[in-house]
Amino acid sequence: MTRKLAVLAALLLVPGVLSVAGPAAAQDAQSRGLTTIGLQGWQVLTTASVRDGGDKVSTPGYTTRGWLPVQPDDAGAPGTEINALVQNGRCPDVFYSDNLRKCFGYVDKLGPVATLPFADPWWYRTDFTPAIRPGQHAQLTIPGIVGEGDVWVNGTLVATKDVVSGAFAGHTFDVTKLVKPGRNTLAIKVYPNDPTKMYTLDQVDWGQIPPDNNTGIQFPPTLQVSDALTGDNAHVVQDNAPDLSSSKLTVKVDVTNNAATARTGDVAATITPPSGAPIVVEQRVTIPANTKKTVAFAPVKIAHPKVWWPYSMGDQPLYTLTTAVSQDGVLSTSSKSTFGIRTVTSRLVGKSAPLPEGARQFTINGRDFVFRGGGFAPDLFLRYDKADTAHQLALIKNLGLSGVRLEGHDMPQNFYDQADRAGLLVIGGFLCCDAWQPEDASTLTERDYRIMHDSAYTIAQMERNHPSVFNYGWSDNEPLPRQESETLRAFAEADFQVPVIASAEYKSTPTLGQSGEKEGPYDWVPPSYWYDSSHFDPEDSSRTNAGGAWGFASEQSAGHTVPTLDSIKRFLSPAEQAKLWQDPEYNQYHANFEPGHGGYAFGTLYTLDQSILQRYGKWNSLESYVDLANIANYENTRSQFEAFLHHSTDRANPSTGVVYWQLNKGWPTLLWSLYNDDGDQAGAYFGAQKANKPLHAIYGYDNGSVTLDNLGAVAQTGLSVRARVIDTAGKVLDDQTAAGISLGSQGVRTGVLKPKVPAETKAPAPAQVYFVELQVTRGGTVVDRNVYWLSTQKDVVDWAKTLGNPQATLAQYGNLQALRNLPKSQVSAVASTRPSGPGLVTTVTITNTSKTPGAAFFLRADVRRGTPGGREAPGDNQLANATWDDNDITLWPGQSQTLTVTYRAADLRGAAPVISVDGFNTGRIVVRGTGGAHA
């Protein structure tokens, strides 16, 4: 074995040699010689309270009495200025009511500061002790600043904010002459973030804008210590056969000679498959003095590679890339990362009137699919938590979604690592509505273009190895020509192999062509709206804020979502709770109220409230308002996702994907979310979950026919679909079954059957409410139940007034008020609990035990902390993080359904679990989580 292979073998076999490195601008998940700075903590303070300059602040031993100590998050970063205040108790209960804006009252221990303490720069300071020997070299990487920063090391200015600007523009500096054995100090003077002028990030209109505008450090600085030869930027370029029967993998490593004379060394790389023998390649290189060279190995051809798939299509095998750079048999640097072999393509399909040049269709490994996802938002203060990410990704998979869209909020490496393992797809892209979206090239400077290029290069480095990331693009507007060219050049330099999309709206560039995507609406529309495929603005195809399930919808939803009552009580004050149901025009801080904000009525739930009032009738309490809002949210989110599946087979005008706007928020919210910040899953969550079940039957609001889809990874045979139409008294009006159906993976079959429903009526004629129940069976077992509540008085959209607007204007509301008169029903439940890994799993079987024929409507189960007597513990007892496989169900007499919930045993806080079951027309029951009669 050669000396270089011996070094590599030792590297691979000795546990612990590869040290964890954090996310930095470098792509490596692990690397020898690369350490994260600040893991022992940071000290933070506004410059208004610091008289000294960077030459003193960055000196080891500098007195920091009165500074705010900050522990890094799971990404290794200190976070924002607000995070520093929160960690030190200066912003108590920051997510409750409007406490966030009270952070303006911050007073430092050293005395009062400016009225607006975030208008001044803040110091971020940390000590570090590198393992460095005489003759070794040190490279400091600043992976981006949310705002801009002056960087100081040991009393010396390394770089100014003219260079260090942008949330994702990474820079590496040679600090060999500054760093010494023992205690060293890094200090960064962080200037206030201004997303209208800086290429950073912003909360846009997703959540409240924090008073500090997210100013701070989201990704941790790193220090790489090496001998003369330094290796970094290791990655694999794939050249896959069209049928993925083989793959050519080219390993690339950048090797830098930090010495004043040419040096010769050995570079080795190992590709380790998920199973089987590793493949080792090696190369001896000579690098001129003070020069960086990209070492590209001869392609490695793999026959029949293990292919990475989204979780709904297959498995997620990951290959490991390990590299080592050595000189004279001594290891200098190493790296370790993972990648997945897969091919992503896209094209325009279905050229028709709404999208005359076609809709964007994405393909994974040669297979078309309908992308179904949501817009993901990080924590409001950019704090990264691995466990929270794991829980959220589990919620997303439980929803049955394909993945997420990240608009301008690129995440730490661990996020993508987890998405890779989970088989969830990630749409990356630049932010809208700020500096990333310039409209006049004459206002841009060479510095602007440099930051754009550097940002794109760093983003590409961070995300290119991750099979979960499957496209990247711009938001509302297409890029300016040079903005585009700088970005595409950087992507090419970094070997970022994903489709790049010109815009999230229906816009184009000469280079990238038509985006094939559309946006909107953003406020309440009726469920039937999503099934429209014929309304658009013929004079301006970019105005696509009207029309439902056609094309690729990059962001759209019916706006406000109302959490459960448990969740509401956690973040709204009693006064805000009262306003929620008593005053529809009240501006709620947690609905993104912002004085002077443009656009439609941010802060109010007025449009949603009016629809509930017109369609379901008036509420008389907070509880009744929450019940009705959850029912309305359920039917709407279900309809949005179902419509895109229902219309996906329309060759002339197909629906190819939909991104719900939004999936989550970085704080508790009443706007645009499928689950709340506390993990709470309300009606919107379960409506979306129902639509995205692996085997699922859909009732089309447009033509009244039933569609069956198979969103799982394998073909299904022997399927039957039964459709029953039932009135509110429980009388069966129609009963049909279609049997012997087979569907391949991702298959959608329309026109399975067409239930006979009551004839449509027009107001003021009396309206009849009825149910359509769909059941899918396989081998005699029910695998999907889906219940609709419908009215003979339909929602009618006034399309002339709706085109180009963020919500629908209605000529007539549907009338579902007969649901308020449903006869009372009785239900029983039995539960059993078992351990599962570190958590618990409870199954709950709910049965409609009524003697009358009516439905037990919209039954919701919750797991709660209980008393020894099997009742609910007092106070906030809901386990919001508990994850249900189904909920908000409807049953007729004699019917039962078993629900399964998983949760952490620690969340019980030593109590026994109990299960509560509430229904729209039933009383509340509570059962022991370990079985027993209902209470």
ChimeraX attribute file (.defattr): number of C-alpha atoms within 10 A of each C-alpha:
attribute: neighborCount
match mode: 1-to-1
recipient: residues
	/A:1	7
	/A:2	8
	/A:3	14
	/A:4	24
	/A:5	21
	/A:6	12
	/A:7	18
	/A:8	24
	/A:9	15
	/A:10	13
	/A:11	20
	/A:12	16
	/A:13	9
	/A:14	9
	/A:15	9
	/A:16	10
	/A:17	14
	/A:18	19
	/A:19	18
	/A:20	16
	/A:21	25
	/A:22	28
	/A:23	26
	/A:24	31
	/A:25	29
	/A:26	25
	/A:27	26
	/A:28	27
	/A:29	20
	/A:30	22
	/A:31	26
	/A:32	22
	/A:33	23
	/A:34	27
	/A:35	24
	/A:36	24
	/A:37	26
	/A:38	24
	/A:39	20
	/A:40	13
	/A:41	19
	/A:42	24
	/A:43	21
	/A:44	26
	/A:45	23
	/A:46	22
	/A:47	20
	/A:48	17
	/A:49	20
	/A:50	14
	/A:51	8
	/A:52	10
	/A:53	12
	/A:54	20
	/A:55	14
	/A:56	17
	/A:57	26
	/A:58	27
	/A:59	21
	/A:60	18
	/A:61	12
	/A:62	10
	/A:63	10
	/A:64	14
	/A:65	9
	/A:66	14
	/A:67	21
	/A:68	21
	/A:69	20
	/A:70	25
	/A:71	19
	/A:72	21
	/A:73	19
	/A:74	16
	/A:75	25
	/A:76	26
	/A:77	29
	/A:78	31
	/A:79	27
	/A:80	24
	/A:81	30
	/A:82	25
	/A:83	23
	/A:84	24
	/A:85	21
	/A:86	17
	/A:87	14
	/A:88	13
	/A:89	11
	/A:90	19
	/A:91	21
	/A:92	15
	/A:93	13
	/A:94	19
	/A:95	19
	/A:96	17
	/A:97	20
	/A:98	18
	/A:99	14
	/A:100	19
	/A:101	15
	/A:102	13
	/A:103	22
	/A:104	16
	/A:105	15
	/A:106	17
	/A:107	14
	/A:108	18
	/A:109	12
	/A:110	11
	/A:111	8
	/A:112	13
	/A:113	18
	/A:114	15
	/A:115	11
	/A:116	13
	/A:117	24
	/A:118	25
	/A:119	16
	/A:120	17
	/A:121	23
	/A:122	24
	/A:123	28
	/A:124	30
	/A:125	26
	/A:126	22
	/A:127	24
	/A:128	21
	/A:129	14
	/A:130	20
	/A:131	14
	/A:132	19
	/A:133	12
	/A:134	9
	/A:135	11
	/A:136	16
	/A:137	22
	/A:138	25
	/A:139	19
	/A:140	24
	/A:141	22
	/A:142	24
	/A:143	26
	/A:144	28
	/A:145	30
	/A:146	31
	/A:147	27
	/A:148	29
	/A:149	29
	/A:150	21
	/A:151	22
	/A:152	24
	/A:153	25
	/A:154	22
	/A:155	19
	/A:156	17
	/A:157	15
	/A:158	17
	/A:159	16
	/A:160	15
	/A:161	17
	/A:162	11
	/A:163	17
	/A:164	24
	/A:165	29
	/A:166	26
	/A:167	28
	/A:168	31
	/A:169	26
	/A:170	27
	/A:171	21
	/A:172	16
	/A:173	13
	/A:174	16
	/A:175	18
	/A:176	17
	/A:177	8
	/A:178	14
	/A:179	24
	/A:180	17
	/A:181	12
	/A:182	12
	/A:183	14
	/A:184	20
	/A:185	22
	/A:186	27
	/A:187	28
	/A:188	30
	/A:189	25
	/A:190	27
	/A:191	23
	/A:192	22
	/A:193	27
	/A:194	20
	/A:195	23
	/A:196	15
	/A:197	13
	/A:198	20
	/A:199	29
	/A:200	29
	/A:201	29
	/A:202	25
	/A:203	20
	/A:204	13
	/A:205	17
	/A:206	22
	/A:207	24
	/A:208	22
	/A:209	18
	/A:210	18
	/A:211	18
	/A:212	22
	/A:213	24
	/A:214	28
	/A:215	31
	/A:216	35
	/A:217	25
	/A:218	29
	/A:219	31
	/A:220	28
	/A:221	26
	/A:222	24
	/A:223	24
	/A:224	26
	/A:225	24
	/A:226	26
	/A:227	23
	/A:228	24
	/A:229	28
	/A:230	25
	/A:231	26
	/A:232	23
	/A:233	17
	/A:234	27
	/A:235	28
	/A:236	23
	/A:237	19
	/A:238	20
	/A:239	18
	/A:240	19
	/A:241	14
	/A:242	11
	/A:243	11
	/A:244	19
	/A:245	13
	/A:246	17
	/A:247	23
	/A:248	18
	/A:249	20
	/A:250	16
	/A:251	24
	/A:252	20
	/A:253	24
	/A:254	17
	/A:255	25
	/A:256	20
	/A:257	24
	/A:258	25
	/A:259	18
	/A:260	11
	/A:261	12
	/A:262	14
	/A:263	18
	/A:264	16
	/A:265	22
	/A:266	21
	/A:267	28
	/A:268	22
	/A:269	26
	/A:270	21
	/A:271	22
	/A:272	17
	/A:273	20
	/A:274	14
	/A:275	10
	/A:276	7
	/A:277	9
	/A:278	15
	/A:279	13
	/A:280	17
	/A:281	17
	/A:282	17
	/A:283	15
	/A:284	14
	/A:285	14
	/A:286	14
	/A:287	20
	/A:288	17
	/A:289	15
	/A:290	15
	/A:291	15
	/A:292	16
	/A:293	15
	/A:294	15
	/A:295	17
	/A:296	16
	/A:297	18
	/A:298	14
	/A:299	16
	/A:300	16
	/A:301	15
	/A:302	16
	/A:303	12
	/A:304	12
	/A:305	20
	/A:306	22
	/A:307	20
	/A:308	25
	/A:309	25
	/A:310	22
	/A:311	21
	/A:312	20
	/A:313	19
	/A:314	15
	/A:315	16
	/A:316	23
	/A:317	20
	/A:318	22
	/A:319	21
	/A:320	15
	/A:321	24
	/A:322	25
	/A:323	28
	/A:324	29
	/A:325	31
	/A:326	27
	/A:327	18
	/A:328	10
	/A:329	16
	/A:330	14
	/A:331	23
	/A:332	20
	/A:333	24
	/A:334	29
	/A:335	28
	/A:336	23
	/A:337	21
	/A:338	23
	/A:339	22
	/A:340	24
	/A:341	25
	/A:342	23
	/A:343	24
	/A:344	17
	/A:345	17
	/A:346	19
	/A:347	14
	/A:348	18
	/A:349	21
	/A:350	21
	/A:351	17
	/A:352	16
	/A:353	17
	/A:354	23
	/A:355	26
	/A:356	15
	/A:357	17
	/A:358	24
	/A:359	30
	/A:360	26
	/A:361	23
	/A:362	22
	/A:363	17
	/A:364	17
	/A:365	18
	/A:366	15
	/A:367	13
	/A:368	14
	/A:369	20
	/A:370	20
	/A:371	24
	/A:372	23
	/A:373	28
	/A:374	29
	/A:375	25
	/A:376	24
	/A:377	25
	/A:378	19
	/A:379	14
	/A:380	23
	/A:381	22
	/A:382	24
	/A:383	19
	/A:384	24
	/A:385	16
	/A:386	15
	/A:387	10
	/A:388	11
	/A:389	16
	/A:390	16
	/A:391	16
	/A:392	18
	/A:393	21
	/A:394	15
	/A:395	23
	/A:396	23
	/A:397	19
	/A:398	18
	/A:399	24
	/A:400	22
	/A:401	26
	/A:402	26
	/A:403	28
	/A:404	27
	/A:405	27
	/A:406	20
	/A:407	21
	/A:408	23
	/A:409	21
	/A:410	22
	/A:411	21
	/A:412	23
	/A:413	22
	/A:414	19
	/A:415	18
	/A:416	22
	/A:417	19
	/A:418	17
	/A:419	23
	/A:420	27
	/A:421	19
	/A:422	20
	/A:423	24
	/A:424	26
	/A:425	26
	/A:426	26
	/A:427	21
	/A:428	23
	/A:429	22
	/A:430	23
	/A:431	26
	/A:432	19
	/A:433	15
	/A:434	17
	/A:435	17
	/A:436	23
	/A:437	20
	/A:438	19
	/A:439	13
	/A:440	8
	/A:441	11
	/A:442	7
	/A:443	8
	/A:444	13
	/A:445	9
	/A:446	8
	/A:447	12
	/A:448	18
	/A:449	17
	/A:450	16
	/A:451	24
	/A:452	22
	/A:453	22
	/A:454	23
	/A:455	28
	/A:456	26
	/A:457	26
	/A:458	23
	/A:459	26
	/A:460	24
	/A:461	25
	/A:462	26
	/A:463	23
	/A:464	22
	/A:465	27
	/A:466	23
	/A:467	30
	/A:468	29
	/A:469	23
	/A:470	24
	/A:471	21
	/A:472	23
	/A:473	23
	/A:474	24
	/A:475	24
	/A:476	20
	/A:477	20
	/A:478	25
	/A:479	23
	/A:480	14
	/A:481	12
	/A:482	13
	/A:483	20
	/A:484	21
	/A:485	15
	/A:486	20
	/A:487	23
	/A:488	19
	/A:489	14
	/A:490	22
	/A:491	24
	/A:492	14
	/A:493	13
	/A:494	20
	/A:495	19
	/A:496	23
	/A:497	23
	/A:498	19
	/A:499	16
	/A:500	19
	/A:501	25
	/A:502	27
	/A:503	27
	/A:504	26
	/A:505	28
	/A:506	31
	/A:507	20
	/A:508	19
	/A:509	16
	/A:510	8
	/A:511	11
	/A:512	15
	/A:513	14
	/A:514	24
	/A:515	26
	/A:516	29
	/A:517	30
	/A:518	29
	/A:519	26
	/A:520	25
	/A:521	27
	/A:522	23
	/A:523	23
	/A:524	26
	/A:525	25
	/A:526	26
	/A:527	21
	/A:528	20
	/A:529	24
	/A:530	26
	/A:531	23
	/A:532	18
	/A:533	21
	/A:534	14
	/A:535	17
	/A:536	24
	/A:537	18
	/A:538	11
	/A:539	7
	/A:540	11
	/A:541	17
	/A:542	19
	/A:543	18
	/A:544	25
	/A:545	25
	/A:546	25
	/A:547	25
	/A:548	29
	/A:549	28
	/A:550	29
	/A:551	32
	/A:552	30
	/A:553	32
	/A:554	28
	/A:555	24
	/A:556	24
	/A:557	30
	/A:558	28
	/A:559	24
	/A:560	27
	/A:561	29
	/A:562	30
	/A:563	28
	/A:564	19
	/A:565	16
	/A:566	15
	/A:567	22
	/A:568	21
	/A:569	15
	/A:570	14
	/A:571	21
	/A:572	22
	/A:573	14
	/A:574	12
	/A:575	9
	/A:576	21
	/A:577	18
	/A:578	13
	/A:579	17
	/A:580	24
	/A:581	19
	/A:582	15
	/A:583	15
	/A:584	17
	/A:585	15
	/A:586	16
	/A:587	21
	/A:588	23
	/A:589	23
	/A:590	24
	/A:591	23
	/A:592	21
	/A:593	19
	/A:594	18
	/A:595	9
	/A:596	7
	/A:597	12
	/A:598	9
	/A:599	8
	/A:600	12
	/A:601	17
	/A:602	23
	/A:603	22
	/A:604	24
	/A:605	26
	/A:606	19
	/A:607	21
	/A:608	22
	/A:609	23
	/A:610	15
	/A:611	19
	/A:612	23
	/A:613	18
	/A:614	15
	/A:615	23
	/A:616	21
	/A:617	17
	/A:618	16
	/A:619	17
	/A:620	10
	/A:621	13
	/A:622	15
	/A:623	13
	/A:624	14
	/A:625	20
	/A:626	21
	/A:627	21
	/A:628	23
	/A:629	26
	/A:630	24
	/A:631	21
	/A:632	25
	/A:633	29
	/A:634	25
	/A:635	23
	/A:636	25
	/A:637	26
	/A:638	23
	/A:639	28
	/A:640	27
	/A:641	26
	/A:642	28
	/A:643	29
	/A:644	27
	/A:645	32
	/A:646	29
	/A:647	24
	/A:648	23
	/A:649	16
	/A:650	13
	/A:651	12
	/A:652	13
	/A:653	24
	/A:654	27
	/A:655	29
	/A:656	29
	/A:657	28
	/A:658	30
	/A:659	27
	/A:660	30
	/A:661	27
	/A:662	25
	/A:663	20
	/A:664	26
	/A:665	24
	/A:666	21
	/A:667	21
	/A:668	27
	/A:669	30
	/A:670	22
	/A:671	29
	/A:672	28
	/A:673	30
	/A:674	34
	/A:675	27
	/A:676	28
	/A:677	20
	/A:678	16
	/A:679	20
	/A:680	22
	/A:681	24
	/A:682	29
	/A:683	31
	/A:684	26
	/A:685	29
	/A:686	27
	/A:687	29
	/A:688	25
	/A:689	27
	/A:690	31
	/A:691	26
	/A:692	24
	/A:693	22
	/A:694	18
	/A:695	23
	/A:696	24
	/A:697	30
	/A:698	27
	/A:699	27
	/A:700	20
	/A:701	20
	/A:702	14
	/A:703	10
	/A:704	15
	/A:705	17
	/A:706	22
	/A:707	23
	/A:708	26
	/A:709	23
	/A:710	23
	/A:711	26
	/A:712	20
	/A:713	17
	/A:714	14
	/A:715	13
	/A:716	16
	/A:717	13
	/A:718	13
	/A:719	21
	/A:720	22
	/A:721	25
	/A:722	20
	/A:723	24
	/A:724	19
	/A:725	23
	/A:726	22
	/A:727	21
	/A:728	19
	/A:729	15
	/A:730	18
	/A:731	12
	/A:732	15
	/A:733	16
	/A:734	15
	/A:735	15
	/A:736	14
	/A:737	16
	/A:738	14
	/A:739	14
	/A:740	10
	/A:741	15
	/A:742	15
	/A:743	20
	/A:744	15
	/A:745	19
	/A:746	21
	/A:747	19
	/A:748	19
	/A:749	18
	/A:750	20
	/A:751	14
	/A:752	18
	/A:753	18
	/A:754	17
	/A:755	21
	/A:756	16
	/A:757	19
	/A:758	16
	/A:759	9
	/A:760	11
	/A:761	14
	/A:762	12
	/A:763	13
	/A:764	7
	/A:765	9
	/A:766	11
	/A:767	19
	/A:768	20
	/A:769	21
	/A:770	25
	/A:771	21
	/A:772	22
	/A:773	22
	/A:774	25
	/A:775	20
	/A:776	23
	/A:777	19
	/A:778	18
	/A:779	10
	/A:780	10
	/A:781	11
	/A:782	14
	/A:783	15
	/A:784	17
	/A:785	22
	/A:786	19
	/A:787	22
	/A:788	16
	/A:789	18
	/A:790	20
	/A:791	23
	/A:792	21
	/A:793	23
	/A:794	21
	/A:795	19
	/A:796	16
	/A:797	19
	/A:798	13
	/A:799	17
	/A:800	11
	/A:801	13
	/A:802	20
	/A:803	20
	/A:804	20
	/A:805	17
	/A:806	23
	/A:807	23
	/A:808	26
	/A:809	20
	/A:810	17
	/A:811	11
	/A:812	16
	/A:813	20
	/A:814	22
	/A:815	24
	/A:816	22
	/A:817	19
	/A:818	16
	/A:819	19
	/A:820	13
	/A:821	10
	/A:822	18
	/A:823	17
	/A:824	16
	/A:825	23
	/A:826	19
	/A:827	25
	/A:828	19
	/A:829	26
	/A:830	20
	/A:831	23
	/A:832	18
	/A:833	18
	/A:834	13
	/A:835	13
	/A:836	13
	/A:837	8
	/A:838	9
	/A:839	13
	/A:840	17
	/A:841	21
	/A:842	24
	/A:843	20
	/A:844	26
	/A:845	15
	/A:846	22
	/A:847	20
	/A:848	24
	/A:849	19
	/A:850	17
	/A:851	10
	/A:852	14
	/A:853	19
	/A:854	21
	/A:855	26
	/A:856	27
	/A:857	24
	/A:858	22
	/A:859	19
	/A:860	19
	/A:861	24
	/A:862	21
	/A:863	29
	/A:864	26
	/A:865	25
	/A:866	24
	/A:867	15
	/A:868	11
	/A:869	9
	/A:870	22
	/A:871	21
	/A:872	24
	/A:873	18
	/A:874	9
	/A:875	8
	/A:876	13
	/A:877	18
	/A:878	23
	/A:879	20
	/A:880	22
	/A:881	20
	/A:882	21
	/A:883	22
	/A:884	23
	/A:885	16
	/A:886	22
	/A:887	24
	/A:888	22
	/A:889	20
	/A:890	23
	/A:891	23
	/A:892	20
	/A:893	19
	/A:894	12
	/A:895	14
	/A:896	17
	/A:897	17
	/A:898	15
	/A:899	17
	/A:900	17
	/A:901	19
	/A:902	20
	/A:903	21
	/A:904	18
	/A:905	17
	/A:906	11
	/A:907	18
	/A:908	18
	/A:909	9
	/A:910	10
	/A:911	16
	/A:912	20
	/A:913	31
	/A:914	27
	/A:915	28
	/A:916	23
	/A:917	22
	/A:918	19
	/A:919	22
	/A:920	22
	/A:921	19
	/A:922	20
	/A:923	12
	/A:924	18
	/A:925	19
	/A:926	25
	/A:927	26
	/A:928	29
	/A:929	25
	/A:930	18
	/A:931	18
	/A:932	14
	/A:933	13
	/A:934	19
	/A:935	13
